[in-house]
Amino acid sequence: MTSSQPRTREQPMDQSMDQRGGSRADVVPISTAPSASQAPPVGAATGTVTAPVPSVPRPSRPAGHGRVGLVLVSQSQELADAVRALALAVLEADDPAPVVATGGALADGPGSSAVLVAAAARRVDQGHGVAVLCDLDGPVRTVLTVLAAADEHGLPFPTRFADAPFVEGAVAAAATATAGGDLAAVLDAAEETARRPKR
């Protein structure tokens, strides 16, 4: 059959020429093409060439999902650790929001450290903000000083101080952050505990 003769229905499909490159191409009519679920594995010896079906594992969380991080700052590292443990125990969550406890001075002993606070904030940052809770006046002053020079200390943006009771605020903030609340909701939940009567 010459090139001037039109291709008839009886002509095999694999004898047609690829119009883009002039090379032979295997063509599968749409009516008989296998579905994605029937597609042979890549590299299988078949008479046709089919595009591989991408196999992308589904993430357990939506892409780009993150939560508000929490930093608990105390005069004592042991106290900060205990409040963190309590907040996470009350939640009983398999995948809690990130919570870091920091306390004491760089030279050990009671106190607070701007360096440790800034490092803790960076550790819990997932791109949705960081809330910081404190116990006593010393850590509060340290945190407010760090926040006033956020760029200098390399704080994540935004990082906010929660004016809340240390224990109750930590539990409420951790619960709200774990549930996916934004930074404003986390701060509100923590600060609301200051207005809640205990009897």
C-alpha positions, 0 to 999 in steps of 0.5 A: 500500500502506498502512502497515497492510498487512504488507510482503510478500516482493515489496516491495523492500527499499529501501522499508523504514523504518529503525526507529531514525530513521524515514528510508529506509535501504538494506538488504543481505540478509546472504546477498548482502552482499559480503565485505570483499575485494569491498567497493566503494571508499568513494564508489563509485556503487553501489546499496547503502551499505556501511561502509568497510573501514579500511585501517591500515598494519601497523607494522614492529614491534609497537605500543608496542615499544621497547628498552633504550637505552645510554649510553656515557660516557668521559673523551673524546668521541672514545673514546666515539664510537669504542666506539659505532661498534665496537659497532654495526659488530660487530652489523651490524644494520639496526635496532640498539638506541639507543646514544649516546656522550658524553664530555668536560666541558662546557667541552671537554677530558677529563672528564665532565658530569652534564648531558651524561649526563642528556641522553644518557639521555633521548635513548635512552629508549624506555620500557624502561630505560637502561643506562649504561657508563663507562670510567674512575673520573671518569665512574663517579663522575659517573654514580653521582652523577647516578643518586643524584639521578635525579629532579633530573636528569630521568633516565628510569626506570629508568636503571641503571649497568652495572659492566662493561668499557667495550668488551666490555660495550658490545658485549654490551649493544648486542647484547642490547638489539638482540635485545629483551632487557630491562634486567636482561638487558642489564645481565647481558650487559654485566657477564658480560664482566668475568668472562669470561677472555681466555685 
